[in-house]
């Protein structure tokens, strides 16, 4: 979060933006608020596995529903594999018994609704080496 806040602050200064034009925030602190365009990072992007905190459906739902006009959601390479390899958890969203593939099922369903683009953003001594 500190890196995102620093990047937002530097961009706002460079482009002479007001404090309301560009904002960085955690998902939890942005609940109940909206904005025109949201640029978000998928909550599992830094995760090595799914745990109760990082895979909670609410975090992804908040990211996906804050924008009124557009959403750009960044994820890390390997997120699809992480979700496919995660073990099923017992129960359902309503607490019924049985094994369902939660929370990975919910994350996969939401991601499947997005148009997806893969970008190779590696750099070699400041030179871009990948394309869209």
ChimeraX attribute file (.defattr): number of C-alpha atoms within 10 A of each C-alpha:
attribute: neighborCount
match mode: 1-to-1
recipient: residues
	/A:1	9
	/A:2	9
	/A:3	9
	/A:4	13
	/A:5	14
	/A:6	12
	/A:7	13
	/A:8	17
	/A:9	17
	/A:10	12
	/A:11	13
	/A:12	17
	/A:13	12
	/A:14	9
	/A:15	9
	/A:16	10
	/A:17	13
	/A:18	10
	/A:19	11
	/A:20	8
	/A:21	9
	/A:22	14
	/A:23	14
	/A:24	18
	/A:25	12
	/A:26	14
	/A:27	18
	/A:28	11
	/A:29	8
	/A:30	14
	/A:31	15
	/A:32	9
	/A:33	10
	/A:34	15
	/A:35	17
	/A:36	10
	/A:37	14
	/A:38	21
	/A:39	15
	/A:40	19
	/A:41	17
	/A:42	22
	/A:43	20
	/A:44	22
	/A:45	16
	/A:46	12
	/A:47	14
	/A:48	10
	/A:49	15
	/A:50	17
	/A:51	12
	/A:52	8
	/A:53	11
	/A:54	17
	/A:55	21
	/A:56	18
	/A:57	19
	/A:58	14
	/A:59	18
	/A:60	21
	/A:61	15
	/A:62	17
	/A:63	24
	/A:64	19
	/A:65	16
	/A:66	22
	/A:67	17
	/A:68	11
	/A:69	10
	/A:70	14
	/A:71	18
	/A:72	16
	/A:73	16
	/A:74	15
	/A:75	16
	/A:76	12
	/A:77	12
	/A:78	11
	/A:79	18
	/A:80	14
	/A:81	9
	/A:82	17
	/A:83	21
	/A:84	14
	/A:85	12
	/A:86	16
	/A:87	15
	/A:88	14
	/A:89	13
	/A:90	14
	/A:91	14
	/A:92	14
	/A:93	10
	/A:94	6
	/A:95	8
	/A:96	9
	/A:97	9
	/A:98	9
	/A:99	11
	/A:100	15
	/A:101	16
	/A:102	21
	/A:103	22
	/A:104	23
	/A:105	15
	/A:106	18
	/A:107	20
	/A:108	15
	/A:109	10
	/A:110	14
	/A:111	15
	/A:112	10
	/A:113	8
	/A:114	11
	/A:115	7
	/A:116	11
	/A:117	8
	/A:118	10
	/A:119	10
	/A:120	12
	/A:121	10
	/A:122	12
	/A:123	10
	/A:124	8
	/A:125	7
	/A:126	7
	/A:127	8
	/A:128	11
	/A:129	11
	/A:130	11
	/A:131	9
	/A:132	7
